[in-house]
Amino acid sequence: MNLQTLQGGGPIKELHFPQVSPEGVEVEFAPQIYFEAKIDFNDVRSGFRDTSSVSKAMEIYPVDDDDLWTRDMARDIDPELVASGTPATGRLRPLPAFLDAEMMKRMEGMFVNYLMRYSVVRIYRNFALNVYSNPGESLEDFGRRCTEILGESFRKDLDGLHEVSQRKIEQVREKCLRESVGLVSTGGEFDEIKRDSHWKSKIHKVSEHIADLFLKTELSKAGPDVESPEPHSSYPLPGLQLVDERLQYVEIEARQKIMHLLNQHREKLRTTDEYTIRPNLKDIHLVRRCILWMPQELEP
């Protein structure tokens, strides 16, 4: 078969795998159809854009218009391993008599159809955030990026909870001051000073402790315990136990709200799955088609 006839008078390029058998041994080369293509992956929803190169070889056999190539029928070829032209030595099998320009065009269509069915890019998508991974981004890296994205709104919500806790501490202070009016103690003015000192110390301590909880809370770290230390078992002055109990409640509530907020945001991070992108016909660009001479021992 004259290769000049396969493209209406224009020669079709020939490639070959270099001889791999020991010198002196004649190698038989069989012709296969070889395609190179570039595939553009453009997805509007995710904004994903990438281009991949494909090099495949298939056996040459009679095909009908409705025939389909399957995965096992196509062989990956490394373009760096093939050489131009026909082998310098060895015996070439004759090209099939049915191989003409029309058959080449039909096989070209089958190859494009093959790429549309089997070419796919799988990226990651977070439903809650409506965020998609970038080309080559691993699941671990994508998870870190989602955490960073969510971290801004999480910190804003966390600051809001902190402000609420601070207002409640101030309310406890004001309420306890009001309730202390009229309390009678045997120590007189000394007891009042002592009680006032206890309130200030306790309120300051709890306020600083809660502020530290909010400051150290992060999406990527474990949350605080929901329990607080037990209050003192005995109080020398009236009203002090009530102060401690109310402040302890504020702290426990703050811890619980932090954990609830953490769980809400972490649930959003768990809404990640695979997102599949396939090419359209317009995204497949055939670079070249060739006859590839394969050593018989390399045939499937």
DRENKE-838372 format. One line per 10 residues: their letters; for each residue x, y, z of N, C-alpha, C, O. Coordinates in steps of 0.05 Angstrom, whole numbers. Atoms other than C-alpha are relative to their C-alpha. Layout:
BEGIN
a> X,Y,Z,X,Y,Z,X,Y,Z,X,Y,Z | ...
end
This chain:
BEGIN
mnlqtlqggg> 17,-24,0,0,0,0,18,25,0,36,28,17 | -15,-25,2,27,68,-21,-11,20,20,-35,26,18 | 10,-19,-19,23,117,37,-9,26,-12,-23,42,0 | 9,-25,13,14,173,-13,-30,1,-4,-41,22,-5 | 29,1,5,-58,150,-24,-17,5,24,-41,9,22 | 16,-1,-24,-79,155,48,-10,28,7,-30,30,21 | 9,-27,-6,-86,230,50,-5,15,-26,0,39,-28 | 6,-13,26,-107,245,-21,24,12,-13,22,33,-25 | -24,-9,13,-37,251,-47,21,11,18,44,12,10 | -20,-9,-19,-3,278,15,9,-23,17,-7,-38,28
pikelhfpqv> -10,23,-14,42,228,49,-7,1,30,-8,23,42 | 5,1,-28,25,205,119,26,-7,14,42,-24,4 | -26,3,-13,82,208,168,2,-28,12,-17,-40,21 | -6,27,-12,115,143,192,19,3,23,38,19,22 | -17,1,-24,146,130,260,6,-29,6,-7,-47,-4 | -6,28,-7,178,69,290,13,0,28,25,19,37 | -15,5,-24,203,41,355,27,-12,-8,29,-30,-24 | -26,11,7,278,29,351,2,-30,6,-11,-40,24 | -3,29,-3,299,-43,345,10,-7,28,29,6,38 | -7,7,-27,304,-76,413,12,-28,2,22,-36,23
spegvevefa> -11,28,0,327,-147,393,30,1,-4,41,21,-13 | -29,1,4,400,-169,393,7,3,-29,-8,-4,-47 | -9,-3,27,440,-152,332,2,-27,-14,8,-47,-2 | -1,25,16,437,-203,277,-27,-14,-1,-31,-33,-17 | 26,12,0,365,-221,293,-19,18,-15,-23,41,-7 | 18,-17,15,315,-196,242,-26,4,15,-38,-15,25 | 24,-6,-14,257,-161,274,-22,6,-20,-18,20,-40 | 23,-6,17,188,-159,243,-15,23,13,-21,23,37 | 15,-23,-9,151,-93,249,-28,0,-11,-32,-5,-35 | 28,0,9,76,-89,247,-11,29,1,-4,44,19
pqiyfeakid> 10,-27,1,39,-25,228,-23,4,20,-41,-13,21 | 23,-8,-16,-7,9,278,-7,29,-6,10,44,-15 | 8,-28,3,-46,73,274,6,15,25,1,6,47 | -9,-15,-23,-18,126,319,-11,29,-1,-11,42,-22 | 12,-27,-1,-52,190,342,13,16,23,19,5,45 | -7,-19,-21,-29,250,382,-22,21,1,-31,31,-20 | 21,-20,-3,-80,298,410,4,17,25,18,9,43 | 0,-17,-23,-88,355,458,-29,4,8,-47,8,-9 | 27,-2,-11,-149,360,503,-1,24,18,14,26,38 | 5,-23,-18,-173,425,533,-23,-6,18,-45,-12,10
fndvrsgfrd> 21,4,-20,-212,417,597,-8,28,10,7,41,25 | 11,-26,-7,-254,480,606,-27,-4,13,-46,-11,-1 | 25,4,-14,-308,477,659,-10,27,11,4,39,27 | 10,-27,-8,-351,539,669,-7,0,29,-1,20,43 | 9,0,-28,-380,518,736,23,2,20,22,18,39 | -23,0,-19,-314,504,770,22,20,-7,38,27,10 | -22,-17,8,-271,551,730,26,-14,-7,47,-2,-11 | -24,17,5,-223,493,718,8,3,-29,-8,1,-48 | -12,-2,26,-177,502,658,27,-15,0,44,-9,15 | -25,14,2,-123,454,637,1,-14,-27,-19,-18,-40
tssvskamei> -4,14,26,-94,420,575,18,-24,5,39,-22,18 | -16,24,-2,-68,350,570,6,-11,-28,-9,-6,-47 | -8,12,25,-31,313,515,-4,-30,1,0,-43,22 | 6,29,2,-50,243,492,14,-11,-24,14,0,-46 | -13,15,22,-10,194,450,-8,-29,2,-2,-43,22 | 11,27,-1,-43,128,432,6,-14,-26,8,-2,-48 | -3,17,24,-31,70,384,-21,-22,1,-27,-33,22 | 20,21,2,-84,21,360,7,-19,-24,20,-11,-43 | -4,19,22,-81,-41,317,-18,8,-23,-39,21,-20 | 15,-6,24,-105,-33,246,-17,-24,-8,-6,-45,-14
ypvddddlwt> 18,21,9,-166,-75,229,-25,12,-11,-31,35,-6 | 25,-12,12,-231,-66,190,-19,9,21,-24,-5,41 | 19,-11,-19,-280,-22,227,-25,10,-14,-23,18,-37 | 25,-12,10,-352,0,217,-4,26,14,9,33,33 | 5,-26,-11,-381,68,232,-8,-1,29,-3,18,44 | 10,1,-27,-413,45,296,18,-15,19,11,-20,42 | -19,14,-17,-352,8,323,12,20,21,14,44,15 | -12,-16,-21,-322,34,388,26,-13,11,27,-37,14 | -24,10,-13,-252,28,416,-4,0,30,-16,18,41 | 1,1,-29,-247,6,488,28,5,11,47,7,-3
rdmardidpe> -26,-7,-12,-192,21,538,22,-19,-7,44,-11,-12 | -20,20,4,-156,-44,527,10,-1,-29,30,-15,-34 | -7,1,29,-152,-32,452,20,23,-6,32,22,-28 | -18,-22,5,-111,32,459,25,-3,17,23,-10,41 | -25,3,-14,-38,32,479,13,28,3,16,43,-16 | -14,-25,-5,-3,91,512,28,-1,-13,42,-21,-11 | -26,-2,13,58,114,473,15,24,10,3,46,12 | -16,-23,-8,114,158,499,13,11,-26,30,-2,-38 | -12,-12,25,131,205,440,30,2,1,43,2,-20 | -29,-2,-2,202,210,467,14,-26,-8,38,-25,-14
lvasgtpatg> -13,26,6,214,136,452,-2,-8,-29,10,-28,-37 | 3,8,28,194,135,379,19,17,-17,27,39,-10 | -18,-13,19,237,154,320,-15,5,-27,-34,-9,-33 | 13,-7,26,218,185,253,8,-20,-21,29,-33,-21 | -5,17,23,213,144,190,-5,-29,6,-15,-37,27 | 2,29,-3,214,69,179,25,-11,12,46,2,11 | -25,11,-11,263,23,214,21,-4,-21,16,-11,-44 | -22,3,19,331,20,182,5,-30,-6,14,-36,-28 | -3,28,4,333,-55,191,-26,-14,9,-43,-2,22 | 24,15,-8,281,-109,200,-19,-3,-23,-16,10,-44
rlrplpafld> 20,5,21,222,-133,160,-26,13,7,-36,10,30 | 25,-14,-4,159,-92,152,-23,-17,-10,-23,-25,-33 | 24,13,10,92,-126,149,-14,19,-20,-13,43,-16 | 14,-17,19,51,-101,91,-24,14,13,-37,3,31 | 24,-14,-10,-2,-49,105,-25,-15,-10,-25,-25,-33 | 24,14,9,-72,-79,102,-12,13,-25,-10,37,-29 | 11,-9,25,-105,-73,34,-24,19,4,-29,36,-13 | 23,-17,-5,-167,-41,65,6,28,10,-12,44,13 | -8,-26,-12,-128,17,94,2,21,-22,21,21,-38 | -1,-21,19,-145,77,52,-7,26,14,-10,27,38
aemmkrmegm> 6,-26,-12,-161,151,62,-26,0,16,-28,12,37 | 26,1,-14,-233,136,81,2,-15,26,-9,-7,46 | -3,16,-24,-213,83,131,16,16,21,10,15,45 | -15,-17,-19,-162,131,162,-18,21,13,-16,26,37 | 18,-20,-10,-216,183,169,-19,-12,20,-26,0,41 | 18,14,-18,-262,133,202,14,-6,26,2,-3,48 | -15,6,-24,-208,112,251,6,25,16,7,25,41 | -4,-26,-13,-194,185,266,-25,7,16,-23,16,39 | 25,-5,-14,-268,193,285,-3,-18,24,-13,-10,45 | 2,19,-22,-265,131,328,19,8,23,12,5,47
fvnylmrysv> -19,-9,-20,-204,159,364,-12,24,16,-10,25,40 | 12,-23,-14,-239,225,379,-23,-9,18,-26,1,40 | 22,11,-17,-300,186,404,11,-14,24,0,-11,46 | -14,13,-22,-253,145,447,8,20,21,4,16,45 | -9,-21,-19,-224,208,478,-24,12,15,-22,19,39 | 23,-12,-13,-293,236,492,-11,-18,22,-22,-9,42 | 12,19,-19,-314,173,529,19,-5,24,10,-9,46 | -19,9,-21,-250,159,569,17,23,11,30,19,32 | -16,-22,-11,-217,227,579,-15,13,22,-38,22,18 | 14,-12,-23,-234,254,647,20,12,19,42,1,23
vriyrnfaln> -15,-12,-22,-206,300,700,-17,0,25,-40,8,24 | 15,0,-25,-227,290,771,13,19,20,36,17,27 | -9,-19,-19,-221,348,818,-17,-2,25,-34,-20,26 | 15,1,-25,-250,362,887,-18,25,2,-11,47,-6 | 20,-22,-3,-311,404,904,-10,0,28,-17,-21,40 | 13,-3,-26,-336,431,970,-27,14,-5,-28,37,-12 | 27,-10,5,-411,439,965,-6,25,17,-17,45,7 | 8,-21,-19,-419,484,1026,13,26,-7,1,48,-5 | -15,-25,7,-366,534,1003,-1,7,-29,6,29,-37 | 0,-4,29,-377,526,928,28,6,-10,32,24,-25
vysnpgesle> -28,-3,7,-302,518,920,10,-25,-14,2,-47,-6 | -11,23,15,-265,473,871,30,0,1,43,22,3 | -29,2,-1,-194,448,871,12,9,-26,-1,10,-47 | -15,-9,24,-142,474,822,14,-24,-13,16,-45,-1 | -15,22,13,-104,432,771,24,-9,16,40,7,25 | -22,12,-15,-57,385,807,-1,4,30,17,-5,45 | 2,-4,-29,-82,405,876,-10,-25,14,-30,-36,6 | 7,24,-14,-84,346,924,-24,5,18,-31,27,24 | 22,-2,-19,-142,331,970,8,13,26,-7,29,37 | -11,-12,-25,-99,350,1030,3,30,-4,-4,45,14
dfgrrcteil> -5,-29,5,-79,417,999,-27,14,-3,-31,37,6 | 26,-12,4,-151,430,978,-14,3,27,-27,24,32 | 12,-3,-26,-174,416,1049,11,23,16,-4,37,30 | -13,-23,-14,-124,466,1077,-10,26,-12,-15,45,3 | 10,-25,12,-147,518,1027,-29,6,9,-36,29,14 | 28,-4,-9,-220,507,1046,-1,10,29,-17,27,36 | -2,-8,-28,-201,514,1119,7,30,2,-4,45,18 | -8,-28,0,-167,581,1104,-23,18,-9,-28,39,2 | 22,-15,10,-227,605,1065,-22,3,21,-33,24,26 | 21,-1,-21,-276,586,1120,10,14,25,-7,23,41
gesfrkdldg> -11,-11,-24,-229,612,1173,-8,29,5,-11,38,28 | 7,-28,-3,-247,685,1160,-28,3,12,-32,19,31 | 27,-2,-11,-322,676,1172,-1,-13,28,-16,-4,45 | 0,13,-26,-307,629,1230,10,19,21,-1,21,43 | -11,-19,-20,-264,681,1265,-19,23,5,-21,33,28 | 19,-22,-4,-317,734,1254,-23,-10,19,-31,5,37 | 21,11,-18,-370,689,1286,11,-4,28,-3,0,48 | -12,5,-26,-322,672,1342,3,26,15,-2,27,39 | -2,-26,-14,-309,745,1357,-28,10,10,-30,22,31 | 27,-7,-9,-384,756,1360,-8,-15,26,-20,-3,44
lhevsqrkie> 6,16,-24,-391,700,1412,16,11,24,6,12,46 | -16,-11,-22,-334,731,1452,-12,25,11,-12,30,35 | 13,-25,-9,-369,798,1454,-25,-6,18,-30,7,38 | 23,8,-16,-432,763,1480,9,-9,28,-3,-1,48 | -10,9,-26,-392,729,1535,10,23,17,5,23,41 | -9,-24,-15,-360,795,1555,-23,16,12,-22,25,34 | 23,-15,-10,-427,828,1561,-13,-15,23,-23,-3,43 | 12,16,-22,-452,771,1605,17,2,25,6,2,47 | -17,-3,-23,-392,777,1650,-5,27,13,-6,30,38 | 5,-26,-10,-406,851,1657,-28,1,14,-31,14,35
qvrekclres> 26,1,-13,-479,836,1673,2,-14,27,-12,-6,46 | -4,14,-26,-457,787,1727,12,19,20,3,20,43 | -13,-19,-18,-413,840,1757,-20,21,10,-21,26,34 | 19,-20,-8,-467,893,1757,-22,-12,18,-30,1,38 | 21,12,-16,-519,845,1785,10,-7,28,-5,-2,47 | -10,8,-27,-475,820,1841,6,25,17,3,25,41 | -4,-25,-15,-457,892,1860,-26,10,11,-28,20,34 | 26,-9,-10,-530,909,1865,-10,-17,23,-21,-7,43 | 10,19,-21,-546,847,1906,17,2,25,7,-6,47 | -17,-1,-24,-488,861,1953,-9,23,19,-1,23,42
vglvstggef> 9,-22,-17,-522,924,1978,-19,-11,21,-38,-25,15 | 16,10,-22,-551,909,2046,9,-25,12,-2,-34,32 | -10,24,-12,-511,847,2058,14,7,26,29,26,28 | -11,-5,-27,-491,843,2131,22,-20,5,19,-44,1 | -22,18,-7,-424,814,2153,12,11,26,11,34,32 | -12,-7,-26,-389,814,2220,25,16,-2,33,30,17 | -26,-14,3,-326,844,2191,-3,29,-8,17,43,-9 | 5,-28,6,-358,910,2172,14,8,-26,13,-6,-46 | -12,-11,24,-319,953,2123,22,-18,-11,27,-19,-35 | -22,18,9,-261,903,2120,-12,-22,-18,0,-29,-38
deikrdshwk> 13,21,16,-309,849,2094,-8,11,-27,-7,-3,-47 | 8,-11,25,-335,896,2041,24,3,-19,22,-3,-43 | -24,-2,16,-265,910,2017,9,-27,-11,17,-30,-34 | -8,27,7,-249,836,2017,-18,-11,-21,-9,-24,-40 | 20,10,20,-313,819,1979,5,14,-27,4,0,-48 | -5,-15,24,-299,874,1928,25,-10,-14,26,-12,-39 | -25,10,11,-229,848,1918,-4,-27,-13,8,-33,-34 | 5,27,11,-254,777,1907,-15,3,-27,-8,-11,-46 | 15,-3,25,-304,800,1854,18,9,-23,18,-2,-44 | -17,-10,21,-253,840,1816,20,-21,-10,25,-24,-34
skihkvsehi> -20,20,7,-202,784,1819,-13,-23,-16,-3,-32,-37 | 13,23,13,-252,730,1799,-10,8,-28,-7,-7,-47 | 10,-9,26,-284,771,1743,24,3,-20,21,-4,-43 | -24,-3,17,-215,789,1715,11,-27,-9,18,-30,-33 | -11,26,6,-192,717,1718,-17,-14,-21,-7,-25,-40 | 18,14,19,-253,689,1683,-1,14,-27,-1,1,-48 | 0,-16,25,-253,745,1632,25,-7,-17,23,-11,-41 | -25,6,14,-180,731,1615,0,-29,-10,9,-35,-32 | 1,28,8,-192,656,1613,-18,-4,-24,-10,-18,-43 | 18,3,23,-251,662,1565,13,13,-25,11,2,-47
adlflktels> -13,-13,23,-212,711,1521,21,-18,-11,25,-19,-36 | -21,18,9,-156,660,1518,-12,-24,-16,-1,-33,-35 | 13,21,14,-205,606,1497,-7,8,-28,-2,-7,-47 | 8,-9,27,-231,647,1439,25,5,-17,25,0,-41 | -24,-7,15,-161,669,1419,14,-26,-11,24,-25,-34 | -14,24,8,-133,598,1416,-17,-20,-17,-6,-40,-27 | 18,19,15,-193,565,1382,5,4,-30,3,26,-41 | -4,0,29,-178,547,1309,-15,-24,-12,-19,-44,1 | 14,22,13,-214,504,1258,17,-25,-3,7,-47,-2 | -18,23,4,-153,460,1249,9,-13,25,24,-32,25
kagpdvespe> -8,12,-26,-145,445,1323,-25,-9,15,-47,-2,9 | 21,9,-16,-186,410,1375,-12,23,16,2,42,23 | 14,-21,-15,-238,452,1412,5,-3,30,17,-22,38 | -3,0,-29,-240,468,1486,-18,-22,13,-37,-30,2 | 18,17,-16,-268,421,1539,-25,15,7,-24,40,10 | 25,-13,-6,-340,435,1555,-4,3,30,-23,15,39 | 3,-1,-29,-329,428,1630,19,21,11,40,26,-1 | -17,-19,-14,-301,481,1677,6,-11,28,-7,-29,37 | -6,9,-27,-268,471,1745,-23,5,19,-39,23,16 | 21,-3,-21,-314,461,1804,5,25,17,28,32,21
phssyplpgl> -3,-24,-17,-327,523,1847,10,-8,27,10,-32,35 | -9,5,-27,-299,530,1916,-22,-13,17,-45,-8,13 | 20,14,-17,-332,486,1968,-10,17,23,-32,12,34 | 9,-17,-22,-336,541,2021,8,29,-5,28,34,-19 | -4,-29,4,-340,617,2021,-3,14,27,-23,11,40 | 0,-13,-26,-323,660,2081,-20,24,2,-27,32,24 | 17,-23,0,-368,718,2059,-25,-5,-16,-25,-20,-35 | 25,3,15,-441,723,2036,3,10,-28,16,30,-33 | 1,-9,28,-452,729,1961,22,-9,-18,20,-8,-42 | -23,8,17,-385,702,1938,-6,-25,-16,3,-27,-39
qlvderlqyv> 6,24,14,-411,634,1920,-17,6,-24,-14,-6,-46 | 17,-8,22,-464,666,1877,15,12,-24,10,6,-47 | -17,-11,21,-411,705,1839,14,-22,-16,14,-22,-40 | -15,22,13,-370,643,1825,-18,-17,-17,-11,-25,-39 | 18,17,15,-430,602,1803,-9,14,-26,-10,1,-47 | 8,-15,24,-453,656,1754,22,2,-20,18,-1,-44 | -23,-2,19,-384,666,1725,7,-28,-12,14,-30,-35 | -5,27,11,-375,591,1719,-20,-7,-22,-12,-20,-42 | 21,5,21,-440,587,1680,8,14,-26,5,2,-47 | -7,-15,24,-416,641,1632,23,-15,-14,24,-16,-39
eiearqkimh> -23,14,12,-351,602,1621,-8,-26,-13,0,-32,-36 | 9,26,12,-385,535,1610,-16,6,-26,-13,-8,-46 | 16,-7,24,-434,568,1562,18,9,-23,13,1,-46 | -19,-8,21,-376,600,1524,13,-24,-13,16,-25,-38 | -12,24,10,-342,533,1517,-19,-16,-18,-11,-25,-40 | 19,15,16,-405,500,1492,-6,13,-27,-9,0,-47 | 6,-15,25,-419,555,1441,24,-2,-19,20,-3,-43 | -24,3,17,-347,550,1416,-1,-27,-14,4,-29,-38 | 1,27,11,-355,475,1406,-22,-2,-21,-18,-15,-42 | 22,0,19,-422,485,1371,8,14,-26,2,4,-48
llnqhreklr> -9,-15,24,-391,536,1324,21,-16,-15,20,-17,-40 | -20,17,13,-332,490,1310,-13,-22,-15,-6,-28,-38 | 14,22,13,-378,432,1294,-14,9,-25,-14,-5,-46 | 14,-11,23,-419,475,1247,19,5,-23,13,-3,-46 | -19,-7,21,-359,499,1208,15,-25,-10,21,-27,-34 | -14,25,9,-324,431,1207,-18,-17,-17,-9,-31,-34 | 19,15,16,-387,400,1179,1,11,-29,-1,-5,-48 | -3,-12,27,-379,448,1120,25,-10,-14,25,-14,-38 | -25,10,12,-308,424,1110,-2,-29,-8,13,-39,-25 | 4,28,6,-333,352,1107,-17,-4,-25,-19,-27,-35
ttdeytirpn> 17,3,24,-378,366,1047,17,2,-25,12,18,-43 | -18,0,23,-323,351,997,-2,-27,-14,-2,-48,-2 | 0,25,16,-327,300,941,14,5,-27,24,27,-32 | -12,-2,26,-301,287,871,-18,14,-19,-43,10,-19 | 15,-14,21,-323,330,813,13,-8,-27,37,-4,-30 | -10,10,25,-315,301,743,-3,20,-23,-25,31,-27 | 1,-18,23,-298,342,682,8,-16,-25,28,-30,-26 | -5,14,26,-302,314,611,1,20,-23,-11,41,-21 | -2,-19,23,-284,346,545,-24,-1,-19,-37,-22,-20 | 19,0,22,-332,367,491,15,-5,-26,40,-5,-27
lkdihlvrrc> -13,5,26,-319,353,418,19,22,-9,40,18,-19 | -16,-23,8,-293,423,407,26,3,16,44,17,9 | -23,-2,-18,-242,413,463,22,-20,-8,44,-19,4 | -19,21,8,-206,355,428,13,9,-27,-1,13,-47 | -15,-10,24,-152,376,378,20,-22,-8,39,-28,6 | -18,20,10,-119,323,336,25,13,-11,24,30,-29 | -25,-12,7,-46,340,329,12,-13,-25,20,0,-44 | -9,14,24,-25,286,280,-8,-29,2,-14,-40,23 | 5,28,3,-39,216,256,23,-12,-16,31,-1,-36 | -24,12,13,17,169,235,-4,-30,-1,-21,-42,12
ilwmpqelep> -4,29,-1,34,98,219,24,-5,18,46,5,14 | -21,6,-19,74,71,277,8,-29,-4,-8,-48,-1 | -10,28,4,118,10,262,10,-10,27,29,0,39 | -6,12,-27,120,-33,325,14,-26,-4,5,-43,-19 | -12,27,0,169,-90,335,-20,-21,9,-36,-16,28 | 19,20,-6,130,-154,337,-1,-7,30,-22,-13,41 | -1,8,-29,154,-170,408,-12,21,18,-18,15,41 | 13,-20,-16,124,-104,432,-30,2,-4,-44,18,8 | 28,0,5,56,-118,404,-15,-11,25,-4,-28,39 | 15,10,-23,1,-131,457,-4,-30,-3,-16,-42,15
end
